Amino acid sequence: MCRRCNSDRLLELARLDGEDHTVYRCLDCGFLFSPPAGLAGGANVQPAAAPINSEEAR
């Protein structure tokens, strides 16, 4: 759930490295955030398209 507008419409952004935190973009207000560990998005979260390699994602 978005911490700014409480929307549950989120987009999970691709990680550049396996050690990166999961980051979400709210599809309603555009807010970017990384939730505390264990508090990932819910049923309305759209997964990110995985980059072929980390250089391609940059």
Order of alpha helices (4+ residues) and beta strands (2+ residues): beta-beta-beta-beta-alpha
